[in-house]
Amino acid sequence: MGSVVLGTNNTSLNATSIELFPGDLTSDGKIDLFDFNKFVEDFGPRMPQSGSPADFDQNRKVDLFDYNLFVPNFGKVGE
């Protein structure tokens, strides 16, 4: 990926060291029960026509494949 420039003073961040885990649907830096509840809201036929952040594999469905990506990250916390 390279680096990303942040702010107006050209501060950069080495984005190659950032690891993102599927599952933080509440954007609070951790993957927990609140994220699971968001996942369940869009699971199966409940997925909004506009899409869902819970569609981790980007196949326009929130299904067991997305669940299988979510579960191994449950309980992880970002830095």
N, CA and C atoms as an extended XYZ file, in Angstrom:
237
Properties=species:S:1:pos:R:3:atomname:S:1:resname:S:1:resid:I:1 pbc="F F F"
N         0.811       -1.176        0.000 N   MET     1
C         0.000        0.000        0.000 CA  MET     1
C         0.861        1.249        0.000 C   MET     1
N         1.870        1.350        0.811 N   GLY     2
C         2.707        2.541        0.861 CA  GLY     2
C         2.381        3.397        2.056 C   GLY     2
N         2.432        4.736        1.854 N   SER     3
C         2.140        5.635        2.961 CA  SER     3
C         0.939        6.503        2.649 C   SER     3
N         0.351        7.047        3.697 N   VAL     4
C        -0.819        7.908        3.587 CA  VAL     4
C        -0.476        9.224        4.259 C   VAL     4
N        -0.760       10.341        3.581 N   VAL     5
C        -0.489       11.649        4.161 CA  VAL     5
C        -1.695       12.081        4.983 C   VAL     5
N        -1.430       12.487        6.225 N   LEU     6
C        -2.484       12.902        7.137 CA  LEU     6
C        -2.321       14.381        7.491 C   LEU     6
N        -3.390       15.140        7.443 N   GLY     7
C        -3.353       16.538        7.868 CA  GLY     7
C        -2.658       17.446        6.881 C   GLY     7
N        -2.482       18.682        7.296 N   THR     8
C        -1.889       19.686        6.415 CA  THR     8
C        -0.387       19.818        6.577 C   THR     8
N         0.191       19.201        7.593 N   ASN     9
C         1.643       19.303        7.798 CA  ASN     9
C         2.396       18.120        7.200 C   ASN     9
N         1.746       17.409        6.273 N   ASN    10
C         2.361       16.287        5.547 CA  ASN    10
C         2.884       15.175        6.454 C   ASN    10
N         2.227       14.958        7.573 N   THR    11
C         2.556       13.825        8.432 CA  THR    11
C         2.170       12.555        7.690 C   THR    11
N         3.057       11.578        7.664 N   SER    12
C         2.736       10.358        6.931 CA  SER    12
C         2.656        9.168        7.873 C   SER    12
N         1.942        8.172        7.419 N   LEU    13
C         1.733        6.937        8.156 CA  LEU    13
C         2.107        5.793        7.239 C   LEU    13
N         2.941        4.895        7.708 N   ASN    14
C         3.311        3.735        6.923 CA  ASN    14
C         2.168        2.730        6.984 C   ASN    14
N         1.359        2.689        5.925 N   ALA    15
C         0.168        1.845        5.912 CA  ALA    15
C         0.490        0.370        5.714 C   ALA    15
N         1.724        0.024        5.395 N   THR    16
C         2.057       -1.386        5.221 CA  THR    16
C         2.075       -2.124        6.551 C   THR    16
N         2.140       -1.384        7.672 N   SER    17
C         2.175       -2.046        8.972 CA  SER    17
C         0.793       -2.133        9.620 C   SER    17
N        -0.238       -1.654        8.939 N   ILE    18
C        -1.583       -1.695        9.485 CA  ILE    18
C        -2.276       -2.969        9.031 C   ILE    18
N        -2.846       -3.686        9.986 N   GLU    19
C        -3.586       -4.895        9.673 CA  GLU    19
C        -5.037       -4.692       10.079 C   GLU    19
N        -5.952       -4.829        9.122 N   LEU    20
C        -7.372       -4.650        9.395 CA  LEU    20
C        -8.048       -6.012        9.460 C   LEU    20
N        -8.910       -6.175       10.439 N   PHE    21
C        -9.633       -7.430       10.610 CA  PHE    21
C       -11.101       -7.227       10.257 C   PHE    21
N       -11.701       -8.113        9.460 N   PRO    22
C       -13.136       -8.003        9.244 CA  PRO    22
C       -13.877       -8.158       10.571 C   PRO    22
N       -14.823       -7.275       10.803 N   GLY    23
C       -15.657       -7.459       11.973 CA  GLY    23
C       -15.942       -6.235       12.805 C   GLY    23
N       -15.141       -5.192       12.747 N   ASP    24
C       -15.395       -4.013       13.582 CA  ASP    24
C       -16.472       -3.156       12.937 C   ASP    24
N       -17.704       -3.599       13.046 N   LEU    25
C       -18.836       -2.937       12.393 CA  LEU    25
C       -19.309       -1.703       13.140 C   LEU    25
N       -18.873       -1.522       14.385 N   THR    26
C       -19.252       -0.345       15.154 CA  THR    26
C       -18.140        0.696       15.199 C   THR    26
N       -17.017        0.394       14.558 N   SER    27
C       -15.869        1.321       14.459 CA  SER    27
C       -15.365        1.796       15.823 C   SER    27
N       -15.314        0.880       16.782 N   ASP    28
C       -14.811        1.254       18.099 CA  ASP    28
C       -13.460        0.609       18.415 C   ASP    28
N       -12.845       -0.019       17.418 N   GLY    29
C       -11.526       -0.597       17.596 CA  GLY    29
C       -11.507       -1.987       18.193 C   GLY    29
N       -12.671       -2.570       18.382 N   LYS    30
C       -12.721       -3.938       18.910 CA  LYS    30
C       -13.856       -4.696       18.240 C   LYS    30
N       -13.718       -5.999       18.215 N   ILE    31
C       -14.730       -6.864       17.599 CA  ILE    31
C       -15.385       -7.644       18.724 C   ILE    31
N       -16.619       -7.247       19.022 N   ASP    32
C       -17.290       -7.783       20.197 CA  ASP    32
C       -18.769       -8.059       19.917 C   ASP    32
N       -19.541       -8.246       20.971 N   LEU    33
C       -20.950       -8.580       20.838 CA  LEU    33
C       -21.737       -7.492       20.114 C   LEU    33
N       -21.346       -6.231       20.267 N   PHE    34
C       -22.034       -5.151       19.568 CA  PHE    34
C       -21.857       -5.285       18.058 C   PHE    34
N       -20.670       -5.720       17.636 N   ASP    35
C       -20.421       -5.959       16.210 CA  ASP    35
C       -21.216       -7.169       15.725 C   ASP    35
N       -21.281       -8.199       16.545 N   PHE    36
C       -22.062       -9.375       16.181 CA  PHE    36
C       -23.532       -8.997       15.982 C   PHE    36
N       -24.069       -8.161       16.862 N   ASN    37
C       -25.461       -7.723       16.729 CA  ASN    37
C       -25.676       -6.968       15.419 C   ASN    37
N       -24.719       -6.128       15.027 N   LYS    38
C       -24.809       -5.425       13.738 CA  LYS    38
C       -24.766       -6.418       12.591 C   LYS    38
N       -23.918       -7.431       12.714 N   PHE    39
C       -23.812       -8.460       11.682 CA  PHE    39
C       -25.153       -9.163       11.493 C   PHE    39
N       -25.772       -9.563       12.603 N   VAL    40
C       -27.040      -10.283       12.564 CA  VAL    40
C       -28.144       -9.424       11.942 C   VAL    40
N       -28.104       -8.111       12.160 N   GLU    41
C       -29.116       -7.206       11.589 CA  GLU    41
C       -29.198       -7.324       10.066 C   GLU    41
N       -28.052       -7.559        9.422 N   ASP    42
C       -28.007       -7.598        7.954 CA  ASP    42
C       -27.879       -9.000        7.385 C   ASP    42
N       -27.890      -10.012        8.237 N   PHE    43
C       -27.672      -11.390        7.778 CA  PHE    43
C       -28.832      -11.868        6.907 C   PHE    43
N       -28.501      -12.568        5.845 N   GLY    44
C       -29.501      -13.188        4.971 CA  GLY    44
C       -30.379      -12.174        4.267 C   GLY    44
N       -31.676      -12.400        4.266 N   PRO    45
C       -32.579      -11.526        3.511 CA  PRO    45
C       -32.725      -10.133        4.114 C   PRO    45
N       -32.144       -9.885        5.282 N   ARG    46
C       -32.258       -8.571        5.914 CA  ARG    46
C       -31.231       -7.570        5.399 C   ARG    46
N       -30.334       -7.993        4.518 N   MET    47
C       -29.317       -7.065        4.014 CA  MET    47
C       -29.992       -5.943        3.229 C   MET    47
N       -29.663       -4.686        3.533 N   PRO    48
C       -30.244       -3.565        2.799 CA  PRO    48
C       -29.860       -3.584        1.321 C   PRO    48
N       -30.728       -3.063        0.478 N   GLN    49
C       -30.442       -2.976       -0.962 CA  GLN    49
C       -29.158       -2.189       -1.224 C   GLN    49
N       -28.873       -1.220       -0.379 N   SER    50
C       -27.689       -0.373       -0.565 CA  SER    50
C       -26.390       -1.073       -0.180 C   SER    50
N       -26.480       -2.268        0.375 N   GLY    51
C       -25.291       -3.011        0.781 CA  GLY    51
C       -25.115       -2.983        2.285 C   GLY    51
N       -24.063       -3.632        2.744 N   SER    52
C       -23.807       -3.735        4.179 CA  SER    52
C       -22.311       -3.831        4.432 C   SER    52
N       -21.822       -3.178        5.482 N   PRO    53
C       -20.414       -3.359        5.843 CA  PRO    53
C       -20.120       -4.775        6.336 C   PRO    53
N       -21.169       -5.536        6.658 N   ALA    54
C       -20.984       -6.921        7.093 CA  ALA    54
C       -20.760       -7.872        5.915 C   ALA    54
N       -20.852       -7.363        4.699 N   ASP    55
C       -20.574       -8.171        3.502 CA  ASP    55
C       -19.064       -8.143        3.260 C   ASP    55
N       -18.332       -8.856        4.109 N   PHE    56
C       -16.873       -8.807        4.094 CA  PHE    56
C       -16.263       -9.310        2.798 C   PHE    56
N       -16.892      -10.284        2.162 N   ASP    57
C       -16.336      -10.830        0.923 CA  ASP    57
C       -16.880      -10.135       -0.324 C   ASP    57
N       -17.682       -9.088       -0.125 N   GLN    58
C       -18.171       -8.239       -1.213 CA  GLN    58
C       -18.908       -9.004       -2.315 C   GLN    58
N       -19.738       -9.978       -1.913 N   ASN    59
C       -20.497      -10.724       -2.918 CA  ASN    59
C       -21.982      -10.337       -2.921 C   ASN    59
N       -22.283       -9.195       -2.308 N   ARG    60
C       -23.645       -8.635       -2.248 CA  ARG    60
C       -24.594       -9.477       -1.406 C   ARG    60
N       -24.027      -10.292       -0.491 N   LYS    61
C       -24.817      -11.096        0.444 CA  LYS    61
C       -24.097      -11.118        1.790 C   LYS    61
N       -24.850      -11.055        2.866 N   VAL    62
C       -24.289      -11.312        4.193 CA  VAL    62
C       -24.723      -12.723        4.544 C   VAL    62
N       -23.764      -13.630        4.488 N   ASP    63
C       -24.085      -15.046        4.607 CA  ASP    63
C       -23.046      -15.773        5.453 C   ASP    63
N       -23.072      -17.096        5.407 N   LEU    64
C       -22.145      -17.888        6.213 CA  LEU    64
C       -20.679      -17.661        5.839 C   LEU    64
N       -20.416      -17.290        4.606 N   PHE    65
C       -19.033      -16.997        4.217 CA  PHE    65
C       -18.532      -15.763        4.956 C   PHE    65
N       -19.388      -14.760        5.114 N   ASP    66
C       -19.020      -13.569        5.888 CA  ASP    66
C       -18.887      -13.922        7.371 C   ASP    66
N       -19.774      -14.759        7.855 N   TYR    67
C       -19.706      -15.218        9.243 CA  TYR    67
C       -18.370      -15.911        9.505 C   TYR    67
N       -17.926      -16.738        8.555 N   ASN    68
C       -16.652      -17.444        8.709 CA  ASN    68
C       -15.458      -16.494        8.706 C   ASN    68
N       -15.592      -15.315        8.115 N   LEU    69
C       -14.540      -14.305        8.172 CA  LEU    69
C       -14.606      -13.525        9.483 C   LEU    69
N       -15.806      -13.362       10.008 N   PHE    70
C       -16.028      -12.601       11.236 CA  PHE    70
C       -15.558      -13.351       12.485 C   PHE    70
N       -15.947      -14.604       12.600 N   VAL    71
C       -15.729      -15.379       13.828 CA  VAL    71
C       -14.269      -15.458       14.274 C   VAL    71
N       -13.301      -15.695       13.390 N   PRO    72
C       -11.914      -15.785       13.886 CA  PRO    72
C       -11.393      -14.471       14.477 C   PRO    72
N       -12.047      -13.362       14.152 N   ASN    73
C       -11.598      -12.063       14.657 CA  ASN    73
C       -12.348      -11.607       15.903 C   ASN    73
N       -13.358      -12.373       16.289 N   PHE    74
C       -14.148      -12.009       17.463 CA  PHE    74
C       -13.242      -11.929       18.688 C   PHE    74
N       -13.347      -10.838       19.407 N   GLY    75
C       -12.537      -10.631       20.607 CA  GLY    75
C       -11.247       -9.864       20.366 C   GLY    75
N       -10.891       -9.629       19.114 N   LYS    76
C        -9.670       -8.880       18.821 CA  LYS    76
C        -9.893       -7.393       19.053 C   LYS    76
N        -8.817       -6.735       19.449 N   VAL    77
C        -8.858       -5.301       19.732 CA  VAL    77
C        -7.734       -4.640       18.939 C   VAL    77
N        -8.063       -3.498       18.289 N   GLY    78
C        -7.056       -2.765       17.542 CA  GLY    78
C        -6.119       -2.007       18.451 C   GLY    78
N        -5.022       -1.546       17.876 N   GLU    79
C        -4.040       -0.787       18.648 CA  GLU    79
C        -4.408        0.662       18.718 C   GLU    79
